[in-house]
Amino acid sequence: MRKLTGICRSAFYKIRKGLMFMKQMVKHLIIAACSAAVLSILISFDTVNTVFS
């Protein structure tokens, strides 16, 4: 019984570690998407200003 709880605990730890990794990946993806959006907006404003000037 004790060995089984150890196996369950290690499996739970691995799952938790994987979930934390996934959370970090999602956070980085969101940050990258926001950065790309801001960059594209700035580039489009720059092209609009270049066309009108």
DSSP file (Angstrom, degrees, kcal/mol; ACC not computed):
  #  RESIDUE AA STRUCTURE BP1 BP2  ACC     N-H-->O    O-->H-N    N-H-->O    O-->H-N    TCO  KAPPA ALPHA  PHI   PSI    X-CA   Y-CA   Z-CA
    1    1 A M     >        0   0    0      0, 0.0     4,-2.0     0, 0.0     5,-0.2   0.000 360.0 360.0 360.0 -40.6    0.0    0.0    0.0
    2    2 A R  H  >  +     0   0    0      1,-0.2     4,-1.7     2,-0.2     5,-0.1   0.897 360.0  51.0 -65.0 -39.2    2.8    2.4    0.9
    3    3 A K  H  > S+     0   0    0      1,-0.2     4,-2.2     2,-0.2    -1,-0.2   0.881 107.2  54.7 -64.7 -37.6    4.5    1.7   -2.5
    4    4 A L  H  > S+     0   0    0      1,-0.2     4,-2.7     2,-0.2    -1,-0.2   0.910 106.7  49.6 -63.1 -43.2    1.3    2.5   -4.3
    5    5 A T  H  X S+     0   0    0     -4,-2.0     4,-2.7     1,-0.2    -1,-0.2   0.876 109.4  53.1 -65.1 -34.9    0.9    5.9   -2.6
    6    6 A G  H  X S+     0   0    0     -4,-1.7     4,-2.4     2,-0.2    -1,-0.2   0.909 110.1  47.2 -63.6 -41.5    4.5    6.6   -3.6
    7    7 A I  H  X S+     0   0    0     -4,-2.2     4,-2.4     2,-0.2    -2,-0.2   0.923 113.8  47.8 -64.9 -44.3    3.7    5.8   -7.2
    8    8 A C  H  X S+     0   0    0     -4,-2.7     4,-2.8     1,-0.2    -2,-0.2   0.907 111.6  50.8 -62.7 -41.3    0.5    7.9   -7.1
    9    9 A R  H  X S+     0   0    0     -4,-2.7     4,-2.5     1,-0.2    -2,-0.2   0.921 111.4  46.9 -64.4 -43.2    2.4   10.8   -5.5
   10   10 A S  H  X S+     0   0    0     -4,-2.4     4,-2.3     2,-0.2    -1,-0.2   0.890 113.3  49.1 -67.1 -37.4    5.1   10.7   -8.2
   11   11 A A  H  X S+     0   0    0     -4,-2.4     4,-2.5     2,-0.2    -2,-0.2   0.921 111.8  48.8 -65.5 -43.0    2.5   10.5  -11.0
   12   12 A F  H  X S+     0   0    0     -4,-2.8     4,-2.7     1,-0.2    -2,-0.2   0.900 110.7  51.3 -61.6 -41.3    0.7   13.4   -9.5
   13   13 A Y  H  X S+     0   0    0     -4,-2.5     4,-2.6     2,-0.2    -1,-0.2   0.912 110.5  48.3 -62.5 -42.9    3.9   15.4   -9.2
   14   14 A K  H  X S+     0   0    0     -4,-2.3     4,-2.4     2,-0.2    -2,-0.2   0.905 112.2  48.8 -64.8 -41.0    4.7   14.7  -12.9
   15   15 A I  H  X S+     0   0    0     -4,-2.5     4,-2.5     2,-0.2    -2,-0.2   0.924 112.2  48.7 -63.5 -44.1    1.2   15.8  -13.9
   16   16 A R  H  X S+     0   0    0     -4,-2.7     4,-2.5     2,-0.2    -2,-0.2   0.909 111.2  50.0 -62.0 -42.3    1.5   18.9  -11.8
   17   17 A K  H  X S+     0   0    0     -4,-2.6     4,-2.1     1,-0.2    -1,-0.2   0.911 111.4  49.3 -62.4 -42.1    4.9   19.7  -13.3
   18   18 A G  H  X S+     0   0    0     -4,-2.4     4,-2.4     2,-0.2    -2,-0.2   0.893 110.4  50.3 -63.8 -40.5    3.5   19.2  -16.8
   19   19 A L  H  X S+     0   0    0     -4,-2.5     4,-2.7     2,-0.2    -2,-0.2   0.901 109.5  50.4 -65.3 -40.8    0.5   21.5  -16.1
   20   20 A M  H  X S+     0   0    0     -4,-2.5     4,-2.4     2,-0.2    -1,-0.2   0.904 110.5  50.4 -63.3 -39.7    2.8   24.2  -14.8
   21   21 A F  H  X S+     0   0    0     -4,-2.1     4,-2.4     2,-0.2    -2,-0.2   0.912 110.8  49.2 -62.5 -42.4    4.9   23.8  -18.0
   22   22 A M  H  X S+     0   0    0     -4,-2.4     4,-2.7     2,-0.2    -2,-0.2   0.911 109.3  52.1 -63.5 -42.2    1.7   24.1  -20.1
   23   23 A K  H  X S+     0   0    0     -4,-2.7     4,-2.6     1,-0.2    -2,-0.2   0.926 110.5  48.2 -59.2 -44.8    0.6   27.2  -18.1
   24   24 A Q  H  X S+     0   0    0     -4,-2.4     4,-2.6     1,-0.2    -1,-0.2   0.911 111.2  50.5 -62.1 -42.1    4.0   28.8  -18.8
   25   25 A M  H  X S+     0   0    0     -4,-2.4     4,-2.5     2,-0.2    -2,-0.2   0.922 111.2  48.1 -62.5 -43.7    3.8   27.9  -22.5
   26   26 A V  H  X S+     0   0    0     -4,-2.7     4,-2.5     2,-0.2    -1,-0.2   0.913 111.4  50.8 -62.7 -42.5    0.3   29.5  -22.7
   27   27 A K  H  X S+     0   0    0     -4,-2.6     4,-2.4     1,-0.2    -2,-0.2   0.925 111.8  46.8 -61.7 -44.3    1.5   32.6  -20.9
   28   28 A H  H  X S+     0   0    0     -4,-2.6     4,-2.6     1,-0.2    -1,-0.2   0.884 111.4  51.7 -65.6 -37.8    4.4   33.0  -23.3
   29   29 A L  H  X S+     0   0    0     -4,-2.5     4,-2.5     2,-0.2    -2,-0.2   0.908 110.1  48.9 -64.9 -40.6    2.2   32.4  -26.3
   30   30 A I  H  X S+     0   0    0     -4,-2.5     4,-2.5     2,-0.2    -2,-0.2   0.928 112.4  48.1 -63.6 -44.9   -0.3   35.1  -25.1
   31   31 A I  H  X S+     0   0    0     -4,-2.4     4,-2.5     1,-0.2    -2,-0.2   0.915 112.6  48.9 -61.7 -42.8    2.6   37.5  -24.6
   32   32 A A  H  X S+     0   0    0     -4,-2.6     4,-2.5     2,-0.2    -1,-0.2   0.900 111.1  49.9 -64.4 -40.4    4.0   36.7  -28.0
   33   33 A A  H  X S+     0   0    0     -4,-2.5     4,-2.4     2,-0.2    -2,-0.2   0.914 111.8  47.9 -64.7 -42.6    0.6   37.2  -29.7
   34   34 A C  H  X S+     0   0    0     -4,-2.5     4,-2.7     2,-0.2     5,-0.2   0.916 111.9  49.9 -63.7 -42.9    0.1   40.5  -28.0
   35   35 A S  H  X S+     0   0    0     -4,-2.5     4,-2.6     1,-0.2    -2,-0.2   0.916 111.4  48.8 -61.6 -43.0    3.6   41.7  -29.0
   36   36 A A  H  X S+     0   0    0     -4,-2.5     4,-2.6     2,-0.2    -1,-0.2   0.897 111.4  50.1 -64.1 -39.9    2.9   40.6  -32.6
   37   37 A A  H  X S+     0   0    0     -4,-2.4     4,-2.4     2,-0.2    -2,-0.2   0.935 112.4  46.1 -64.3 -46.1   -0.4   42.5  -32.6
   38   38 A V  H  X S+     0   0    0     -4,-2.7     4,-2.7     1,-0.2    -2,-0.2   0.919 113.3  50.2 -62.3 -43.3    1.1   45.7  -31.2
   39   39 A L  H  X S+     0   0    0     -4,-2.6     4,-2.5    -5,-0.2    -2,-0.2   0.915 111.1  47.9 -62.3 -43.5    4.0   45.4  -33.7
   40   40 A S  H  X S+     0   0    0     -4,-2.6     4,-2.5     2,-0.2    -1,-0.2   0.882 111.6  50.9 -67.2 -36.6    1.6   44.9  -36.6
   41   41 A I  H  X S+     0   0    0     -4,-2.4     4,-2.5     2,-0.2    -2,-0.2   0.933 111.5  47.7 -64.0 -44.9   -0.5   47.9  -35.5
   42   42 A L  H  X S+     0   0    0     -4,-2.7     4,-2.2     1,-0.2    -2,-0.2   0.905 112.4  49.2 -62.6 -40.8    2.6   50.1  -35.2
   43   43 A I  H  X S+     0   0    0     -4,-2.5     4,-2.3     2,-0.2    -1,-0.2   0.906 111.1  49.6 -65.6 -40.9    3.7   49.0  -38.7
   44   44 A S  H  X S+     0   0    0     -4,-2.5     4,-2.2     2,-0.2    -2,-0.2   0.898 111.3  48.9 -67.1 -38.6    0.3   49.7  -40.2
   45   45 A F  H  X S+     0   0    0     -4,-2.5     4,-2.7     2,-0.2    -1,-0.2   0.899 110.5  52.2 -63.7 -39.3    0.2   53.2  -38.6
   46   46 A D  H  X S+     0   0    0     -4,-2.2     4,-2.1     1,-0.2    -2,-0.2   0.909 110.4  46.6 -63.9 -42.3    3.7   53.8  -39.9
   47   47 A T  H  X S+     0   0    0     -4,-2.3     4,-2.2     2,-0.2    -1,-0.2   0.883 112.0  51.4 -68.3 -36.7    2.7   52.8  -43.5
   48   48 A V  H  X S+     0   0    0     -4,-2.2     4,-2.2     2,-0.2    -2,-0.2   0.932 111.8  46.7 -63.9 -45.0   -0.5   55.0  -43.2
   49   49 A N  H  X S+     0   0    0     -4,-2.7     4,-1.5     1,-0.2    -2,-0.2   0.869 111.7  51.6 -64.6 -36.1    1.6   57.9  -42.1
   50   50 A T  H  < S+     0   0    0     -4,-2.1    -1,-0.2    -5,-0.2    -2,-0.2   0.891 110.3  48.8 -67.6 -38.8    4.1   57.3  -44.9
   51   51 A V  H  < S+     0   0    0     -4,-2.2    -2,-0.2     1,-0.2    -1,-0.2   0.915 115.5  43.1 -66.8 -42.8    1.3   57.2  -47.5
   52   52 A F  H  <        0   0    0     -4,-2.2    -1,-0.2     1,-0.2    -2,-0.2   0.696 360.0 360.0 -79.7 -18.5   -0.3   60.4  -46.3
   53   53 A S     <        0   0    0     -4,-1.5    -1,-0.2    -5,-0.2    -2,-0.2   0.487 360.0 360.0 -91.5 360.0    2.9   62.4  -45.9
